[in-house]
Amino acid sequence: MLIVSGSVGAGHDGAAHELAARLGSAGVEVTVRDFLDAVPRPVARVLRGGYVMTVERAPLVFEVLFRGLERQGLLWGAEHLVCARAARTVAGWVEEFAPDLVVSTYPPASQAIGTLRADGRLPVPAYTYLTDPAVHISWLHPAVDRHLTVTAASADQGAAAYGMTFEVAGPLVPERFARRLPVAERMALRAELSTGADRPLALLVGGSLGLGRVAETVEDIVAAGCTAVVLCGRNEALRRRLTGPDVVALGWRDDVDRLMQAADVLVQNAGGLSFTESLVAGLPAVTYRPIPGHGRANAAVLQEARLAPWARDRQELARHLHTQSARGRTEHLFDDPADLVLGRPAGILAGVAA
């Protein structure tokens, strides 16, 4: 199988590599390719760096661009030109690897493989695995054989908004996120993260790049009576800026699963991989100050499905933080997306004990 991802943030790659690992353990030969390698370098820089720059410095512009795609006007046409150009390279990957199935975990990659499927250059089935809770137009191509979602909330929203069929596949995060820490280990980790006060631990995430109004959110979390444990990702400048009582700023961590088992509540602003990890971990979540575009769209879907409330101001944040942290762990059982891809009977992948 060929999986085409996109190295923008960590969510698309995270899902791609987790699916590859599961398929590989089932004896499938898998290769993962980066869609940004299929476009000219200037375009790749725009897709990667332009995303970060507009979200951070011109959020209203990003929101306008995101909404503009839904109108399928000039911006939609520009995206299709890029994807049509990239499709030639993706066709080369298909010819080289000769897969039995192609899976996309990145919206423009879905457009490219859909183009190939439509004109006959891709003779095998093509699937899209949507990493966002909210379905948006860039994920969808009528020639793609199956559109897979993490939750039923996404499938329902996509069907209502676009009149297409979506299938609930389940989450693609490592199984370790579902494992409960031994009590002694959890308490030791909480003591390490605590600043000395007996306050709920709110794990704040801004994606792998620490995007959004993180510093302001930290102030609001602390004002709500919680300790802010901040995952700054690769944003070292942000980590250095975040200091003060009841603030624990962390850089890149490979033990996010343990942090989620130690925390009382997640505060997130995008609805991507970190939220899916928290869902598997059973960690209650709150959306606050979502980033523009897909972040706000994701927040609306998660709130409508009662998967995570969307706090609109400091007062609502405080209320939701304490309500959610008091809930404790939530039990979830999930199917394994690899079962669906392989066409084998679905089995329970992971659950979190209540």
N, C-alpha and C positions, 0 to 999 in steps of 0.2 A: 504494500500500500504506500501511496505517496501522500504526505500531509504537507500542505502549504500554509505557512503561518505568516506573521508580520512582526518584525522586531520594533514595535512601537509600544513602549511600556513593557510590562512583563506578562500581562494576562493572556495574550494570544499565544505567545511562545510557551507559557506555562501549560495551557491546555493541550497544545500540540505535543509537547514532550511527554506529558503524562499519558496521553492516548498512545503515543509510540511505545512507551514502556510497557503498557498493559498488552498491546498487540504483540510486542516482542516476546513477552513472557508466555504468550499463547502460541508461539512458534511462527509468527508472521514476520516476513522480511519487510522492514519499514525504512523509509527515508523521509527526513523532514527538510524542507527547503524554505528559504526566506523570500517572501514576495518582493521585498525591497531589493533583492539581488536581480530581480527580473525587470526593473525599471532603470532608466538612466540615473547616474549618480546625483545630478542636481535634483531630480524628482524625489529620489530616496531621502535626500537631505531635507526637502520640504515636508515630506510625509512624517519624518521623524522629528526634526528640529522645529518645523513650523507648527506642529501640534503643541509642543511644549510652550513655544513662545506665545502663541495666541491664547492658550488657556491661562497662562500666567500674566501676560501683559495686556491682552486685548480680549477679555472673556466675552464681551458683547459681540465682537466680530466672529468669534468661534460659534456663538449661538446662532448668529445670522447665517453663517455658512452651513451649519448643521440643518437648520430649517430650510435653507435654500435647496439642499439636495432633495428634500421631500417633494419640492415643487417640480422636480425633474426638468429644470430649465438649463441655463448656460453652464452652471456648475456641474450639474449631472452629466451634461455632454462632455465637459472637460475630464471628469472622472472616467467616463467610458473611453475616451481617447487614450488615456494613460493605461487603462486596463486592457484595451485592445492591443496596444504596443507590448505590454507585459505578457499577453497571452502567447505571443510567438516564442518567448523564452520558456514559458511553462510548457508549451507543446514540445519543446526540445527535451525538457525533463521527462515528460511522459514517454517520448520516443526512447530516451536513454534507459529509463528504469522499467518500462513496460509494466505498470502496475495493474492490478485487478480492480482497484478502487482508488479514487482521489478524494481527500477530505480537506476542506478549508476551515481555518479557525480565524480568518481575518477578512473583513468585508470586501476590500478591493480584490483579494484573491478569489473570493466567491464569484465576483463579476468576471474575472478572467477564466476560471474553469467553466463557468456557465456559458461564456462565449464559445469556448472550445467544444463544449457539449452540444451547443446549438448548431454549429456548422460542421459537425462530424469529425473534427480533429481529435476529440476525446471519445473513443469508442466504448469506454467502460463507465460505470456509474460514478456520479459525483455527488458528494454530500457536503453540506455546510453545517458546522457546529458553532452555534451562536454563543459567544462568551458574555454578551450583554444581557441583562434581564429584559431590557426594552428592545423589541424588534424595530429596526429602522431600515429604510429603503436600500441602503448600500449592502446589507446582508443578503438581499433577495435577488434571485435570478430564476426566471420561470423554467429554464432548461436544467437547473440543478435537480437531481432526482429526489433528495430528501433534505429537509431543513430540521435540524435537531436543536433542542433547547435544554437548558439545565433544569428548569422547573416548569410546572403546569401554568404558573402565572405568565411566563413569557409566551408559551404556546397559545394561551387564551387571548392575550393582548394582540399577538401577531395575527391570529385568525380573524379577530374582530376588526383590526385596522386594515388588513390587506386581503382578506378573503382567501388566504392560502392555508395549506395544511402544514402543521408543525407537529413534531413528535417529541415527547419528553424523553430525553436520554439519560439525564442525571449529571452529576458534577464530575469534572475532571481535575481533581486535586489529589495529592498523595494520601493513601489510607491512614498515614500516621496522624492526620488531623482529627480523625475520629477516635483515637485512643485516649482514654483517660489517664492522667498522670497518677501515680501512687500519691496518697495523701501527704506523706512526708515530703516528697519531691515537690509537690505543688505548693505546700506551705513554705518551703525553703525558697522557691522561686519568687513567691509573693513577697517574702521578707527582703529579698534582693532588690525587687522593683519598688518597694515601698520607700517613702521618704521619712518614715518614722511614725506618721499619723495613721490611725485606723480609719482609712477612707476607702471607698470602692475604687478599684483599679479600672480606669477607662483606657482601653487600647485604641489609640488614634492612628489611622492609616491614611496616607495620601498617595497610594500607589507606589511603584518602584522609584518614582522620581520626586516624591514628596510634593505633589502639586496642590494648588489651592491656597486658601487663606488659613494656613495651618497655625501660624502664630496667634491669630485672633481666636481661633477655635480653642487653642490651649488655654487662653485666658478665661474663656467661657466655661470650659470643663472644670478648671480649678475653682472658679467662682461658684460652681454648682456643688462643691464639696467633694469632688473626686480628685484622685491623683491621675494626672495625664501621663500615660506611658506612650511616647510618640515614636512610631516607626518612620524614620526620615528616609529610608531607602538609600539611594545613592546620592542624595542631596546633602553633602557634607556641610555646605554653608548653612543650610537650615539647622542642622544638628547643633552647630556651634552657637547659633543665635538663641536657641531655646534653653533658657536657664531660669532658675527661680524656685521658690518653695513648691513642693508637690508637682514638680515637672521632672520626668525622667526621659531624656532624649536619647534615642538609640540609632545607630547607623544601620548598615546592611546586616541582617540577621538570617542565619540558616535554621533557626529554631523557632520560627513563627508559630508552628504548631504547639510548642510548649507555652509560648506567651499567650496564645489563645486559651489554653487550658487554665492558665493562672489568672487571667483577667476576668472581670465581672461583666463587662459590656464592651462592645466595639463601637467606635464612632468612625464612620466612613463617608467619603464624599464622591465616590464614583460608581459603586455598585458592580465592580468587576471582580477580579480574581480574589481580592481580600475578602469581599463579602461572601463569595462562594466558599472560601476556606472556613469562614466563621459559621456558615450554614452547616457544613459537615461537622465542625467542632461542636455544634450546639450552642454557640456563644450568642446571646441576644445582641442585636445591632440597632443602631440609630443612625439615620442619615442626617448630616448637618452641613450647610453651605456646599451643596453639590457643585461640582465643576460644571461649566456650561455644556450645552449640547447633549451628548449621550449620558452625562452624569445626572442632569436634571430629569431626563427621560427615564433613566433607570430608577431614580428616586420615586417618581410617580408610580411606576409599576410595583415596586417593592411595598410602597405604602398601601396601594389599592389591594394588594394580595395579603396584607397584614404580615409581611415578612420582616419589615423594618419601618418604624414610623419615621416621618420626615419632620424634623424640628425646624420651625421657621424663624425662631428667635431665641435669645438667651434663656428666657423663662421656659419656653417649651423644651429646650434642650435639657435644662435641669430636671424638669418633670419626667421626661422620657428616660433620662439616665438612671434615675432612681427606680422608676417603674420596671425598666428592662433588667437592671442589675438584680432586682429583688426576685425576678422570675426564676433565676437559676438556669441550669442546662436544659435544653429542649431536645427531646428524642426525635431523630429523623432516620428514616430508612431510605436508601437510594438504590436504584438500578445502576448497573455498570454500563456506561456508553460503549465500551468495547464489545459487550454482548450484542448490542443492536448492530454495530458495525459489522461484526462477524456473522450476524444472522443466527446466533444461537439463543436458546431460551434465556430470558432475563433472570438474573439471580440477584439477591440482595448483596450489595457491595459492602456497605458499612453502615453502622448505626452508632448513635451516641446514647449511652445509658442516661436516663433521666436522673 
